[in-house]
Amino acid sequence: QVVDAMVATTVGIAGVIKEVDGTILPAAAVILYRNDQPIANAVSDENGNYALAVPGFGDYDLVASKKGFRDEIQSISVTVPTTQLLDFTGDHGLIPNAPNRAYVLACVNLWQLDDPSLQLSTSRLLDVISASKYPSR
């Protein structure tokens, strides 16, 4: 029990939240779930950074959301007593509910990049196009 308490104070998840086009997203909410139950939350700062304390080792889901954007979900397995990085950028960046044509074209440019750290996958580009044609309400 004492070991669990020590681990709980040293385990965390941190990262940055951006749109798929690379724009920083301040004031985006991040909710940590374990077994479909919310257990922690945070809000990104003016640079898009967030940090969460994690109650211990295990598998978690993180949901990033912001009004006007589609939610993005990522899973992480926490197995070491450190802060692990989990960014919502690139293919895991948030997509606006109704991106305009210029936004879609900017994402096409990212899809064509040679730099894999910035490049969008074909499926993510199709998500952006779909969001422009079928906006969420």
N, C-alpha and C positions, 0 to 999 in steps of 0.2 A: 504494500500500500504506500509506503513512504517513497519508493522508487517511482510509482505512478504519479505522485504529486510533484516530484522533481521534474519528470518528463513533461507534465502539463504546462509548466512555466517556461519551458525552453522550446517548445514546438510551435512552429508558425508557418504561415503561407503569406507570401507577399508578391507583388508584381505591379504591372502598369496596365491601364485600360485605354485602348484607342479604338477608333473606327477602323474599318477595313482599309480605308485610304491612308491611314497613318496619322490622322488628326487626334490629338490628345483629348480624352474625355474626362473633364473634372466633374465631380458630383455624381458619379455613377455608383450605384449600389452593388455590393457584392455580398451574397448570402452563402454561407457554408452549410451544407446538408450532410447528414449521416443517416443512412437508412430512411431517406425521404423526410427526415425531420430537420427543420432549421435549428442550428445550434450556435451560430455566431454571424455577425454582419459587420460591414465596414462601408465607408464611403470614400471614393477616390478624391485625392487632394487636387490642387490647381494644376499639378503636373501629371495627373492621371494615376498616381501611385496609391496603392492600398496595402494594408497589412492586417492580418487576422491571427489571433492566438488560436491554437488548435488544442482540444482537450486530451489528445493522446494519439497514439499510432492507430492507423486504420485507413480505410478507403472513404473518400469524401467526394462530393460533387460541389462545385462552385457555380453559382449563377450570377452573371454580371447583367445589370439592366439599367436603363436610363429612359426617361420619358422621351418618346419620339424615335426609339430604336427597338429593334428586335432583341430579345434576350439571347444570351450566349451561355452555353453550359459546357464545363470541362470537368473531367474527373482527375483525381490525384490520389496516389497511395502514399501515405506518410509513414515512413519506416525508420527515420533517424531523428534524433533530438536536435534539429536545427531548423532554421527558417528556409523552406523550399520556395523556389521561384515558380510562379505560374502567371504568365502574361496573357492578357486578352488583346492580342495584336495580330496583324497579318490575317491568316486564315481563321483565327479565333477572335478577330476584332468585331465590334458591334456594327450591324448594318442598319442604316436609317430605315424607318418604316416606308418611306416613299422617296428614294433617291432620284434626283433629276438626271437628265441626259449627261450633263457635264461630269457628275459624280460617277456615273457608269463608265464614261470614257476614261476617267482617271484610274478606275479599277482595271479597265482593259490594259492600260499602260503597265500597271503593276503585274498583271497576269503575264505580260510579255517580257518582263525583266529577266536578265541573266543572273541576277543576285538572288540565290534561293532564300536568303534571310528576309527579303522583302517581297518576294514573288507570291502571288495568289494562285491557288489551285484552280483548275477548271471548274470544279464543283462549287467553290466559293464564289467565283465570278458569276456562275449561273444563279446562285442565291441572290446576288446583288441585282442582276437583271430581273429576276422574278419579283424582288421587292419593288422595283420600279414599275413593273407592269401590274402587280397585284398588291397594292399597299395594305398594310395592317390597319385596322381601325381602332 
